[in-house]
Structure formats: structure tokens, C-alpha cells
Amino acid sequence: MTKLILSALAILLLTVSIASAKTHTITLYAKSNLAGQELKPGDYKVEIDGEKVTITNGRRTLVPATTVEEGSETFAKTSIRYREVDGKRTIREIRLGGSNTKLTFSAPGATRGE
């Protein structure tokens, strides 16, 4: 009986920790740079867990230094804002459609440990 209760408690805790992370999908239509890494066009999964942001495409995972902001308005669609750094399109900000979440990325080359 004790094992059953402990197992149920462990599953509950795991479910709560998974539910706390928000997942979104973005699409890059052109080569882009983020945290000193080149990202090819395609779909990317963006997972937000508190202040930690993980961007994944296939087996490639990037954990850039990010500021996560929750605004007062909901963004109608996802938009990506760029800046030109050394002649390359570098992602500066992502506003996630259907949410009020804005991700702002630090200077190129700055990454959070993974």
C-alpha cells in the first residue's frame, strides 16, 4: 500500500513539473542566428520553464540567455524581430502568438549553461 501511495505521489509531482513548462512552435523562413549559432529555416519547438528557454529542432538544442516577459496584451500572431550583426540576421525578440509572452535574447554569443 505504501508503494502505491509513493508511486502515485511521484507521478503527480512529475505531472506538475511538466505542466509548468510552456511549449510553442515557431517557424524560421530564412537562415537566422541566435546566441552565436546559425539556425536553418524550419520549425522549432520553444519550451519556456520559468526563465529558462530551450529551442529544439530535431536533435539540436539551444539554451540561449533570454529574458522572459509577460505583457498585458495577448499577441495575435507569433512574430520574430531581428537585428543585423556582422551582416547576419540575428534574432532579437520573439513574441509568441496566442499568449502575452515576449522573449528577448541577449547579445550574440551569450548562452546559458546546458
C-alpha positions as a printed Julia matrix, in Angstrom:
114×3 Matrix{Float64}:
  0.0    0.0     0.0
  2.83   2.39    0.84
  4.49   1.71   -2.51
  1.23   2.53   -4.29
  0.91   5.85   -2.48
  4.54   6.75   -3.14
  4.17   5.85   -6.82
  1.04   7.97   -7.14
  2.78  10.88   -5.42
  5.81  10.6    -7.74
  3.55  10.61  -10.83
  1.68  13.64   -9.51
  4.92  15.58   -8.93
  6.2   14.67  -12.39
  2.93  15.82  -13.97
  3.06  19.15  -12.12
  6.67  19.82  -13.22
  5.86  19.0   -16.85
  2.71  21.15  -16.79
  4.68  24.18  -15.58
  6.68  24.38  -18.83
  5.01  26.15  -21.77
  5.69  24.88  -25.28
  5.25  26.81  -28.54
  6.27  26.23  -32.14
  7.93  28.87  -34.31
  8.86  28.75  -37.98
 12.0   30.37  -39.38
 11.72  31.16  -43.09
 15.35  32.18  -43.59
 18.74  31.44  -42.02
 18.91  33.14  -38.65
 21.44  33.42  -35.86
 20.8   33.09  -32.16
 23.4   33.03  -29.38
 26.18  32.72  -31.96
 24.58  29.66  -33.6
 23.18  29.53  -37.13
 19.63  28.21  -37.34
 18.4   26.86  -40.68
 14.87  27.55  -41.96
 12.29  25.21  -40.44
 10.05  24.56  -37.45
 11.44  24.88  -33.94
  9.96  23.93  -30.58
 10.31  26.66  -27.94
  9.93  25.47  -24.36
  9.7   28.01  -21.56
 10.26  26.84  -18.0
 10.43  29.9   -15.76
 13.35  31.96  -17.07
 14.92  29.04  -18.97
 14.13  28.87  -22.69
 15.05  25.8   -24.75
 14.83  25.87  -28.56
 14.85  22.49  -30.31
 14.89  21.33  -33.93
 15.38  17.59  -34.3
 18.39  16.6   -32.22
 19.75  20.15  -32.0
 19.02  22.0   -28.76
 19.91  25.58  -27.89
 19.53  27.26  -24.48
 20.15  30.97  -25.16
 20.38  33.67  -22.49
 16.83  35.02  -22.51
 14.6   37.48  -20.71
 11.03  36.19  -20.47
  8.4   38.93  -20.13
  4.65  38.59  -19.62
  2.86  41.65  -21.02
 -0.68  42.9   -20.55
 -1.82  42.23  -24.12
 -2.12  38.94  -25.98
 -0.2   38.77  -29.27
 -2.43  37.86  -32.21
  0.34  36.02  -34.04
  3.92  34.95  -33.49
  6.46  37.49  -34.69
 10.24  37.39  -34.75
 12.28  40.59  -34.64
 15.82  40.66  -35.94
 18.9   42.85  -35.79
 21.8   42.84  -38.21
 25.03  41.64  -36.54
 28.17  41.27  -38.67
 25.98  41.1   -41.78
 23.84  38.25  -40.38
 20.16  38.17  -39.35
 20.21  37.69  -35.6
 17.05  37.03  -33.59
 16.5   39.8   -31.08
 12.99  39.04  -29.87
 10.16  36.54  -30.29
  6.55  37.45  -29.46
  4.52  34.27  -29.08
  1.09  34.36  -30.72
 -1.9   33.42  -28.59
 -0.01  34.41  -25.45
  1.29  37.54  -23.78
  4.86  36.16  -23.67
  7.81  38.02  -25.19
 11.3   36.52  -25.31
 14.23  38.93  -25.58
 17.65  37.49  -26.35
 20.98  38.76  -25.07
 23.92  39.78  -27.22
 25.24  37.17  -29.67
 27.49  34.59  -28.06
 25.81  34.82  -24.66
 24.35  31.46  -23.68
 23.05  29.9   -20.54
 24.82  26.71  -19.48
 23.32  23.45  -20.68
